[in-house]
Every structure is written in structure tokens, then in C-alpha cells.
Amino acid sequence: MKKIITAAVVVIVALIAIFFLIDDGASQEADNQAEDNNQAAEEAKEEPEYKYPPQKTQNLLDEQEELEADILTESDGSTLDEPYVTLDPYDRSPLAALVIFDTEEATKVSFTVKGKDNESDISKTMDDFKTHHELPVLGLYPDFDNTIEIEAETESGETLENTITITTDELPDYIPEIDIKTADKGKMEIHENELTFAIPSTKFVYGFDINGDIRWYGSGYNSHVLQELDNGHLLYLGKDDNGGSAYNRMFETDFTGKLYNAFKISEEAAEAESEGMESTLVHHDIAELPSGNLVLTVNDGEGDYIEDIMIEIDRETGDVVKQIDLKDLFPKEAYEDYEENDEGLKDWFHQNSVVYDEHDNSLIISGRNSDTVMKIDYETEEIKWMLAYPEDWDEDMQEHLIDGQGDDFKYPGGQHDANILPDFDNNPDTLDLLLYDNNTVVTRGDEDLSKEFSAATHYRINEKTKEAEIIWTYGEERGEDYFTNIIGSARYQQDTGNILIDFGHVDGGNQSNIVEVTHHDDAEVVFEAEITDFPKGAWVYRSVRYALYTNTWENDFSLNE
């Protein structure tokens, strides 16, 4: 009997052990499956979903290499007395030339494009002593016999000189009239070889000097983007053909027109902002990350919405490595209930600027049609704060809202060009922000004040307490005459602290006024250019100041490198 009981106990224990082993196995299998599912979900989340990545176009770079090889062959044997000269060598910059010659001894070369007055000279001294010289000559006048003075100094101090003449063609149609209303040269900020650039919504981009003379323009049409990169190159949004219906090219170039990278961007996902305008995939901005990669504001081309997607692309390949869909950050009613435009699309956010904040790895973006400026954590894609009029937000969004302080506080409306200022108060909790407040209520805001004026405004945002105050603003004193329903920009000038403002859509879009003012309570106008006589859409979307020579590209400028 005892043997039977013992045997039964052994069997029961064995069964229990087997049960637990099976259960453990099943649990482990379930855990493994869950882990696999989580990993798959994470990989799916990390994998970019964007279907229209820019395509690198190596053929353009290959064609350029052949062109440069031909130039080197043609210029062989050129001397300082009889240099090789080619105007617009890359067929992109009609007011640029390439001058090539050899010297028997190594020399350091300086050259000057003589201005129409002494203050309009554009000069450059190359860094190194060489025997072979390739000079990127910039700042020529259009329709003019330009005088270029060249001086080559040997290491022993001997100087060789020559003066040449380069004759340019007249400006093309669609280049507007520029009238300089004010230019206080003692107070405005204009550095050596620096021009004021007018970046259009469409047609030609151009740069002009303090006299209003155009000294550079791109012969290919441009839309919204002419951005100086950290390496001194330019990011240029253009197209294959000026007659084409879409902006379908993104170039990394320089002021001579030399390409360093080129991408074809989708025409399939491109959209036009209004009837009669060309379409583009990239609306309206690009930001450079510390890695060198680029963040583009784009359409998704897949549904009912436009201008509410950001993608990060690999700088070299164009591959999409990250995508942020702003619809994922907002409640559905913010975009689903938005009224469709004439093409049946919902432009509910209308992102018009993006800037990277290296201090906390975040993006600051502007959405015109939601009257919102916001900061987004770039890694987690979570909202850090929102500068927006505090009405019609659900409870989840209200926790992100910035609380305006002071009787004179005004939230922006239909704003553009939000960018980061220096840290004026040395407080790590605050962020100084400059933007162009169109002051037009699109979705929310002060209806009584809307459209009375437009202004450049300096906000100080305490990111810890989510409070903000207005430090400085300029534009209300110009009243309705300078109100701009769309476009515009405001840029801080590093040395003087002046603010360069683009009232880009004055008089219903018939005029653009670029105004530089001092950053004081009693702001003084120290420069103003009035731009007129341009075709529809060619108003000045943004204005910036760039030096033609940046010391980060031209001293390394060489053919076939």
C-alpha cells in the first residue's frame, strides 16, 4: 500500500513539474514573442514612411567635371598678362566669372571688382602662395564693362599687376526695380563684400549693394530657399527649366554656380500655394543639423493634407532617416475640421519655418494657419511649448501653452521666420526668439487688432515656467501701409544688433520693403529698400545679408575637386 501511495506521489510531483515546465516554456515563448513584436514595432516606428525622398543626381556632377576638365585644357598656358577669362562658367551665375592664369613664381593673388563708387568695390585676397591661380570673381555689374584689378605678390615682396575688363549682359525680365529710400552707412550693418539678398517665392533670387545695384543673381528660378550652410556653400531650391511647372531641384552650390551636390525632388507630391503659381514639394524652409543632414518642410503627397510634414534627409544620399507628421502631435479636430482649399486639400498648419536648437536637441517651427510657434523635442517628438493665442485648444494642448506677461503682450498671428536670438539675459531657463508677426488672424487671435500692422517681434520665453514677455517690437509705427497678409522675415544682425525686416507683401503684394532698424526702444530706420515692378508671386519672401566670399569655400575653390 505504501509503495502504491509513494508511486502516486511521484507521479503527481512529476505531473506538477511537467506542468510548470510547460507553463514556463509557454511563458518564455510568449515573452519572446512579445519581445519580437515590440522590436518589430520599434523598427517599424524608426523606419521612415516617407515615399518621396530626394534623388541624388550624380549625372549633373559628372557633367560639371567634364566641363571643368575642358576649362583647364582651354586655359593651359594662360599668364597674368593674358589670363583665361570665362563669364558665368557654370551657366547659373551671370554676374560671376572665372579667371585662370599661371605665374612662374609662387604668388598670393588679390583682385578687385571696381565699384561705381569707392564704397562699392568688391575685393578678395586668396590665402596661399601658388603658381596656378583660379579666381572666382564675384560682384560684377550687369550690362556693364566691369574693371577687375589683379595683383600677384611673390614671397619676396615683388608685385605683378594687370587690369582686365569683363563685359556682362543686361538683366533678364522679371528682375524688379530697387529704390534705396535710406542708407545710413555709419549705422547699418553691411560687411565687406556683403549684399542684401531678396529671396523670392518664385522667379529670380538676387543680391544688391547699398546703392541698390544688383551684383549677383541666379539665372535659374528660386523658390523660398537660398540658405548659407556651415561650409559656406548655398542651398538653392530651383528647377530644371525656368518654364517648368514645378520646383524639382535642390542644389548645394556656391556663388559662382559650381555644384557640390544635387538632388531631384518629387513633382508628384508637389503642390501650388495658389492658382497660377508653380508647385513645389518643399514649403518653405530647410534647416541644417549638426550632423550636416537637412530637415525639409514638405507635403506627404498621400492624402488630404499639405505642408504639415518634416523629413530629415542624409546630406549625401537624400535618404530619409526621420519623419515627423505634425498631425501626430495635434488633436484630430485641429486638422480634420479645417476648411479645404480650392484644390480640395487642407492646409491646416502651413509650416513656413524650422530652426534647430542645439541646446536641447529640438526644433522651433512656425505654422501660419494655426497661428502657432512651437518647440518640439527632436528625439521624442513631444511638444515642449506652444506660443499661440489661448483659445480653442483642448485640455491636452493647453498644458503646452505659453502664458503671455504684461499689458503690451501680443500673441503672433499668421507669423513667419521664427528664429533663435543670442542669450541676452544669460539665463539658461529663457530663450530669446525673433519672428515676423504678420498679425493676421487665420485660426485664432485678436480679431480687433488683426491686419492693423505687421511687426518684427523679440519674445523672451521662460521655458521652465512657460511664460513669455515682449522685449522689443517694430512695425506698429508703420501702420496699415506696411501690413503684410502673407510672407515676411526678421533677421538679427550679429555685430550691431540691428534687425533686418522684410515687409514682403506690401500693397497687396505689389511691393516689398526691406527695412533695417536699430534694436532699441526708439528704433531708428538705418536702411530701407523699396522693391517694385515684379511679376505675381515674385515678392520678397525673405531678406538676408550674405557675404559673397565666406572664407570657408573660396580659398579651396578649384576645378575638378
C-alpha positions in Angstrom: 0.0 0.0 0.0 2.8 2.4 0.9 4.5 1.6 -2.4 1.3 2.5 -4.3 1.0 5.8 -2.4 4.6 6.6 -2.9 4.3 5.9 -6.6 1.2 8.0 -6.9 3.0 10.9 -5.1 5.9 10.6 -7.5 3.6 10.6 -10.5 1.8 13.7 -9.1 5.0 15.5 -8.5 6.2 14.6 -11.9 3.0 15.9 -13.5 3.3 19.1 -11.5 6.9 19.5 -12.6 5.9 18.9 -16.2 3.1 21.4 -15.9 5.4 24.1 -14.6 8.0 23.3 -17.3 5.3 23.6 -20.0 4.0 26.7 -18.4 7.5 28.2 -18.1 8.1 27.3 -21.7 4.9 28.8 -22.8 5.6 31.9 -20.8 9.1 32.2 -22.2 7.7 31.7 -25.7 5.1 34.4 -25.0 7.8 36.7 -23.6 9.9 36.1 -26.6 7.0 36.7 -29.0 6.2 39.9 -27.1 9.8 41.0 -27.3 9.8 40.2 -31.0 6.6 42.1 -31.5 8.0 45.1 -29.6 11.2 45.0 -31.6 9.2 44.8 -34.8 7.0 47.7 -33.7 10.1 49.8 -32.8 11.7 49.0 -36.1 8.6 49.9 -37.9 8.4 53.2 -36.0 12.0 54.0 -36.7 11.8 53.2 -40.4 10.9 56.3 -42.4 7.5 56.1 -44.1 8.0 59.0 -46.5 7.6 57.9 -50.1 9.1 60.8 -52.0 12.8 61.1 -50.9 15.0 63.4 -52.9 17.0 61.5 -55.5 20.7 62.3 -55.8 21.5 63.3 -59.4 25.2 62.3 -60.0 24.9 63.0 -63.7 24.9 66.7 -63.1 28.2 66.5 -61.1 29.7 64.2 -63.8 28.8 66.8 -66.5 30.4 69.5 -64.4 33.6 67.5 -64.0 33.8 67.2 -67.8 33.1 71.0 -68.1 35.9 71.8 -65.7 38.3 69.5 -67.5 37.6 71.4 -70.7 38.2 74.7 -69.0 41.5 73.5 -67.6 42.5 72.4 -71.1 41.5 75.7 -72.7 43.2 77.8 -70.0 46.5 75.9 -70.2 49.4 78.3 -70.7 47.5 81.4 -69.6 49.5 84.1 -67.9 48.7 87.1 -65.7 49.3 89.4 -68.7 47.0 87.2 -70.8 44.7 85.4 -68.4 41.9 83.0 -69.4 38.5 84.5 -68.6 35.1 82.9 -68.8 31.9 84.6 -67.7 29.3 82.5 -65.9 31.3 79.3 -66.1 28.6 77.1 -64.8 25.7 78.8 -66.5 24.0 79.6 -63.2 25.5 82.9 -62.0 25.6 85.5 -64.8 27.5 88.1 -62.7 30.3 85.7 -61.8 33.4 84.9 -63.8 36.4 82.6 -63.6 39.9 84.0 -64.2 42.8 81.5 -64.6 46.5 82.0 -65.1 49.9 80.7 -64.0 52.9 82.5 -62.6 56.5 81.5 -62.7 57.0 82.1 -59.0 54.5 81.2 -56.3 52.4 84.3 -55.6 49.5 85.3 -53.5 46.8 87.0 -55.5 44.4 89.8 -54.7 41.7 91.1 -57.0 39.0 93.8 -57.0 35.9 94.4 -59.0 35.8 98.2 -59.1 32.5 99.7 -57.9 30.7 102.7 -59.3 32.0 104.4 -56.2 34.8 103.6 -53.8 32.5 102.1 -51.2 31.1 99.6 -53.8 34.4 97.8 -54.5 34.3 94.0 -54.1 37.7 92.6 -53.3 39.3 89.3 -52.3 42.8 88.1 -51.3 43.5 84.4 -51.7 45.1 82.7 -48.8 48.0 80.8 -50.3 51.1 81.3 -52.5 50.6 79.3 -55.7 51.8 79.1 -59.3 48.4 78.1 -60.6 45.6 80.5 -59.9 41.8 80.0 -60.4 40.0 83.2 -59.2 36.2 83.1 -58.6 35.4 86.7 -59.5 32.1 87.9 -58.0 30.1 91.1 -57.8 30.1 92.2 -61.4 27.6 94.8 -62.5 25.0 93.8 -65.2 25.1 95.4 -68.7 28.5 97.0 -67.8 32.2 97.0 -68.7 33.5 95.8 -65.4 37.0 96.7 -64.4 38.9 94.0 -62.5 42.3 94.8 -60.9 44.6 91.9 -60.2 47.7 91.9 -58.1 50.1 89.0 -57.6 52.7 89.3 -54.8 55.7 86.9 -54.6 57.0 85.7 -51.3 59.9 88.1 -51.6 57.5 91.0 -51.9 57.7 91.7 -55.7 54.3 92.7 -57.1 52.9 91.9 -60.5 49.7 93.6 -61.8 47.2 93.6 -64.5 43.8 95.1 -65.2 41.1 93.4 -67.3 37.6 94.2 -68.4 34.7 91.8 -68.3 31.5 92.9 -70.1 28.2 91.5 -68.9 24.7 91.2 -70.4 21.7 93.2 -69.3 19.4 91.9 -66.6 16.6 89.5 -67.7 12.9 90.2 -67.5 11.3 89.8 -64.0 14.2 91.5 -62.2 12.4 94.3 -60.2 13.1 97.9 -59.6 15.1 98.7 -56.4 14.8 102.1 -54.9 17.0 102.8 -51.8 15.0 105.1 -49.6 17.5 105.3 -46.7 21.1 104.1 -46.3 22.9 105.4 -43.2 26.3 103.7 -43.8 27.5 104.6 -40.4 24.7 102.8 -38.6 23.6 100.0 -40.8 25.4 96.6 -40.8 26.9 95.8 -44.1 30.2 94.0 -44.1 32.9 93.8 -46.7 31.7 92.1 -49.9 28.2 91.7 -48.3 25.0 92.2 -50.2 21.3 92.3 -49.3 19.6 89.3 -50.8 16.0 89.2 -51.8 14.8 85.5 -51.7 11.5 85.3 -53.7 8.6 83.0 -53.5 9.3 82.4 -57.2 11.4 83.7 -60.1 14.9 85.2 -59.7 16.8 85.5 -56.5 19.2 88.5 -56.4 21.6 90.4 -54.2 22.1 94.2 -54.3 24.6 96.6 -52.8 23.9 99.7 -50.7 23.3 101.8 -53.8 20.6 99.3 -55.0 22.8 97.9 -57.8 22.3 94.2 -58.4 25.7 92.5 -58.1 24.6 88.9 -58.1 21.6 86.9 -59.3 20.8 83.3 -60.1 19.7 82.6 -63.7 17.6 79.7 -62.5 14.4 80.5 -60.8 14.3 80.1 -57.0 11.5 79.3 -54.5 11.9 80.3 -50.8 15.3 78.8 -50.1 18.7 80.4 -50.5 20.5 79.3 -47.3 24.1 79.6 -46.4 25.4 76.3 -45.0 28.1 75.8 -42.3 30.7 75.0 -45.0 29.9 78.3 -46.8 28.0 76.7 -49.7 24.5 77.7 -50.6 21.4 75.6 -50.5 19.3 76.6 -53.5 15.8 75.4 -54.4 15.3 75.6 -58.1 14.1 73.7 -61.2 15.3 72.0 -64.4 13.8 74.7 -66.6 12.5 78.2 -65.8 9.5 77.3 -67.9 8.7 74.2 -65.8 5.6 74.0 -63.7 7.3 72.6 -60.6 10.4 73.4 -58.4 12.0 70.0 -58.7 15.7 70.5 -57.9 17.7 71.1 -54.7 21.3 72.3 -55.3 24.3 72.7 -53.0 26.2 75.3 -54.8 28.3 78.5 -54.4 28.0 82.0 -55.8 30.0 81.0 -58.9 27.3 78.4 -59.7 29.6 75.4 -59.0 27.7 72.4 -57.8 28.8 70.3 -54.8 25.6 68.2 -54.6 22.4 68.0 -56.5 19.0 66.3 -55.9 15.9 65.8 -57.8 12.8 66.3 -55.7 9.3 64.9 -56.4 6.9 66.7 -58.7 4.3 64.1 -58.0 3.9 65.3 -54.4 4.4 69.0 -55.2 1.5 71.4 -54.6 0.9 75.0 -55.6 0.0 77.5 -52.9 -2.4 79.4 -55.2 -3.8 79.4 -58.7 -1.2 80.3 -61.3 1.8 79.6 -59.1 4.4 76.9 -59.7 4.2 73.9 -57.4 6.9 72.6 -55.0 7.4 69.7 -52.6 9.4 71.8 -50.2 7.4 74.5 -48.4 9.0 76.8 -47.2 12.2 76.1 -45.3 15.2 73.8 -44.7 17.3 73.6 -41.5 20.8 72.2 -41.3 21.5 69.8 -38.4 24.9 69.5 -36.6 25.4 66.2 -38.4 25.1 68.0 -41.7 21.8 66.4 -42.5 18.9 68.5 -43.6 15.4 68.9 -42.2 12.9 69.8 -45.0 9.3 71.1 -44.6 7.3 69.1 -47.2 4.0 67.7 -48.3 3.3 63.9 -47.9 1.6 63.6 -51.3 -0.6 60.9 -49.9 -3.8 62.3 -48.6 -5.9 65.4 -48.0 -3.3 67.5 -46.1 -0.3 69.6 -47.2 2.6 71.5 -45.5 2.5 69.5 -42.3 5.4 67.0 -42.6 9.1 67.3 -41.8 11.7 64.9 -43.1 15.4 64.6 -42.2 17.5 63.5 -45.2 21.0 62.3 -45.4 23.1 65.1 -46.8 25.0 62.9 -49.2 22.4 60.4 -50.4 19.0 62.1 -50.0 17.8 59.0 -48.0 15.0 59.9 -45.5 16.2 59.0 -42.0 13.4 60.6 -40.0 9.9 61.8 -40.5 7.7 64.0 -38.3 4.0 64.2 -39.1 2.6 67.2 -37.2 -0.9 65.6 -37.3 0.5 63.1 -34.7 1.1 66.0 -32.3 -2.3 67.7 -32.6 -5.9 66.6 -31.8 -7.9 65.4 -34.8 -10.2 68.4 -34.8 -7.2 70.7 -35.5 -6.8 69.3 -39.0 -9.9 67.2 -39.8 -12.2 70.1 -39.3 -10.0 72.6 -41.3 -11.6 74.0 -44.4 -10.3 72.7 -47.7 -8.6 75.0 -50.3 -9.7 75.2 -53.9 -7.7 72.0 -54.7 -9.6 70.0 -52.0 -6.6 70.0 -49.7 -6.4 71.0 -46.0 -3.5 73.4 -45.3 -4.3 73.4 -41.6 -0.8 74.1 -40.3 1.1 75.7 -43.2 4.6 75.3 -41.8 6.8 78.1 -43.0 10.0 77.9 -40.9 12.1 75.5 -39.0 15.2 76.1 -36.9 17.3 73.7 -34.9 18.1 74.5 -31.2 21.3 72.7 -30.3 20.9 73.5 -26.6 18.2 70.8 -26.1 18.1 69.0 -29.4 14.8 70.4 -30.5 13.1 72.2 -33.4 11.3 75.5 -33.3 8.7 75.7 -36.1 6.1 78.2 -37.3 2.7 77.3 -38.5 0.9 80.2 -40.2 -2.6 78.8 -40.5 -2.7 77.6 -36.9 -1.2 81.0 -35.7 1.3 78.9 -33.7 5.1 78.8 -33.0 6.2 75.7 -31.1 9.2 73.8 -29.9 9.4 70.0 -30.4 11.9 67.6 -28.9 13.6 66.2 -31.9 14.2 62.8 -30.4 10.9 62.1 -28.7 8.8 64.3 -31.0 7.0 65.6 -27.9 5.8 69.2 -27.7 7.9 71.4 -25.3 5.8 74.6 -25.6 3.5 76.5 -27.8 3.4 80.2 -28.4 -0.2 80.7 -29.5 -3.3 82.6 -28.6 -5.0 80.7 -25.8 -8.4 79.9 -27.3 -9.9 76.8 -29.0 -7.4 74.4 -27.6 -8.3 71.1 -25.9 -7.1 70.2 -22.4 -4.1 68.2 -23.6 -2.8 71.1 -25.7 -3.4 73.7 -23.1 -0.6 72.3 -20.9 1.9 73.3 -23.6 0.7 76.9 -24.0 3.0 79.9 -23.2 1.4 82.4 -20.8 2.0 86.0 -22.1 3.0 88.5 -19.4 2.5 92.3 -19.4 -0.2 94.6 -20.7 1.5 95.0 -24.0 1.8 91.3 -24.7 0.6 90.1 -28.1 0.5 86.6 -29.5 1.6 86.3 -33.1 -0.9 85.7 -35.9 -0.1 84.2 -39.3 3.6 84.6 -38.4 6.8 83.7 -40.3 10.5 83.1 -39.8 10.8 82.2 -36.1 14.5 82.1 -35.3 16.7 82.0 -32.2 18.5 85.1 -30.9 21.6 85.3 -28.7 21.0 84.7 -25.0 20.6 88.4 -23.9 19.9 87.8 -20.2 22.3 84.9 -19.6 19.5 82.9 -18.1 19.6 79.2 -19.1 15.8 78.9 -18.5 14.9 81.6 -21.1 15.0 81.6 -24.8 15.2 84.8 -26.9 13.1 84.4 -30.1 12.7 86.7 -33.0 9.8 86.3 -35.6 7.9 88.2 -38.2 4.4 88.7 -36.9 2.1 89.3 -39.9 -0.6 90.0 -37.4 -3.4 88.4 -39.4 -5.7 86.1 -37.6 -6.1 82.8 -39.5 -7.4 80.4 -36.9 -7.2 82.2 -33.6 -6.1 85.6 -32.2 -7.1 89.1 -31.5 -9.6 89.9 -34.2 -9.8 93.6 -33.3 -6.0 94.1 -33.8 -5.7 91.8 -36.8 -4.5 93.5 -40.0 -3.8 96.8 -38.4 0.0 96.4 -38.9 2.8 93.8 -39.2 5.9 93.7 -37.0 9.2 92.1 -36.2 9.0 91.0 -32.5 11.5 89.8 -30.0 10.0 87.5 -27.4 11.7 86.1 -24.3 10.3 82.8 -23.3 10.9 81.2 -19.9 10.9 77.5 -21.0 10.7 76.3 -17.4 7.7 78.4 -16.2 6.1 78.6 -19.7 5.8 82.4 -19.5 6.9 85.0 -22.1 7.3 88.7 -22.4 7.9 91.0 -25.4 11.3 92.6 -25.2 11.1 94.6 -28.5 8.9 95.1 -31.5 8.9 97.2 -34.6 6.2 97.7 -37.2 3.1 99.1 -35.5 4.5 102.6 -36.1 4.4 101.9 -39.8 0.7 101.0 -39.6 -1.5 99.5 -42.3 0.7 100.8 -45.1 3.2 98.1 -44.1 0.7 95.4 -43.2 1.6 92.1 -45.0 -1.1 89.4 -45.1 1.5 86.8 -46.2 5.3 86.2 -46.2 7.9 88.3 -44.4 11.0 87.8 -42.3 13.1 89.3 -39.5 16.8 88.6 -39.0 19.2 89.7 -36.3 22.5 91.4 -37.4 25.2 90.0 -35.2 27.6 93.0 -34.8 25.3 96.0 -34.5 22.2 94.1 -33.1 20.1 95.7 -35.8 17.1 93.9 -37.2 16.7 93.4 -40.9 13.0 93.1 -41.7 11.2 92.1 -44.9 7.8 93.6 -45.2 7.4 91.4 -48.2 3.7 91.7 -49.3 3.0 95.4 -49.0 0.1 96.9 -51.0 -1.5 93.5 -51.6 1.7 92.1 -52.9 2.7 94.8 -55.4 5.6 96.0 -53.3 8.3 94.6 -50.9 10.1 96.8 -48.4 13.3 95.7 -46.8 14.0 97.7 -43.7 16.9 97.7 -41.2 16.2 99.2 -37.8 18.2 99.5 -34.6 17.2 97.1 -31.8 16.2 99.9 -29.4 13.0 101.1 -27.8 13.2 104.1 -30.1 14.0 102.0 -33.2 15.7 104.1 -35.9 15.5 103.2 -39.6 19.0 103.0 -40.9 18.3 101.3 -44.3 15.3 100.8 -46.5 14.9 99.4 -50.0 11.6 99.6 -51.8 11.2 96.8 -54.4 8.6 97.1 -57.1 7.7 96.0 -60.7 7.9 92.3 -60.2 5.6 89.6 -61.6 2.9 87.8 -59.5 4.5 85.7 -56.8 8.0 87.2 -57.1 7.6 89.3 -54.0 10.4 89.0 -51.4 9.7 86.0 -49.3 12.7 86.6 -47.1 15.6 89.0 -46.9 19.1 88.2 -45.6 22.6 89.6 -45.7 25.3 87.3 -47.2 29.0 87.9 -48.0 30.0 86.8 -51.5 33.2 85.5 -50.1 32.9 83.5 -46.8 36.4 82.2 -46.2 35.0 78.7 -45.9 34.8 77.8 -49.6 36.5 80.2 -52.0 40.1 79.6 -50.8 39.6 75.9 -51.5 37.9 76.7 -54.8 39.4 74.7 -57.6 38.3 72.9 -60.7 37.7 69.1 -60.6 38.0 69.0 -56.8 
